[in-house]
């Protein structure tokens, strides 16, 4: 069985990131401030733009 190497971000981390995304912070700035991959920051921003904050929080059904 393969080990899941993806980092799991808790709700508080995601809330803080979402607050900055809502304020219009770009992917590079978000990634730098939260020490996350730029690809993850870009994905979260795209999720927010297409489906809102619930998508970033992982609560869409």
C-alpha positions in Angstrom: 0.0 0.0 0.0 1.3 3.4 -0.9 1.8 6.1 1.7 -0.2 9.3 1.0 2.5 12.0 0.9 0.1 14.9 0.4 0.1 17.4 3.2 -3.3 17.6 4.9 -4.2 21.2 6.0 -6.4 21.7 9.0 -9.5 23.9 9.0 -7.8 26.8 10.8 -5.0 26.8 8.2 -7.5 26.8 5.4 -9.6 29.6 7.0 -6.6 31.8 7.2 -5.6 31.1 3.6 -9.2 31.7 2.5 -9.2 35.1 4.3 -6.2 36.1 2.2 -7.6 34.7 -1.0 -10.8 36.7 -0.4 -8.6 39.8 0.0 -7.1 39.2 -3.4 -3.7 37.8 -2.6 -1.9 36.1 -5.5 -0.7 32.5 -5.7 2.9 33.3 -5.1 2.3 35.5 -2.1 -0.2 33.0 -0.6 2.3 30.1 -1.1 5.2 32.1 0.5 3.1 33.3 3.5 1.8 29.8 4.2 4.9 27.8 3.2 2.9 25.7 0.7 3.6 24.8 -2.9 2.6 27.4 -5.5 0.5 24.7 -7.2 -1.6 24.2 -4.1 -2.1 28.0 -3.7 -3.1 28.2 -7.3 -5.5 25.3 -7.0 -7.2 26.9 -3.9 -7.5 30.2 -5.7 -9.1 28.5 -8.7 -11.4 26.6 -6.4 -12.5 29.8 -4.7 -13.1 31.6 -7.9 -15.2 28.8 -9.4 -17.0 27.4 -6.3 -16.5 29.8 -3.4 -15.1 29.4 0.1 -16.7 26.1 0.8 -14.6 24.5 -2.0 -11.4 25.7 -0.4 -12.5 24.4 3.0 -13.4 21.0 1.4 -17.0 21.1 2.4 -18.7 21.0 -1.0 -20.8 18.0 -1.6 
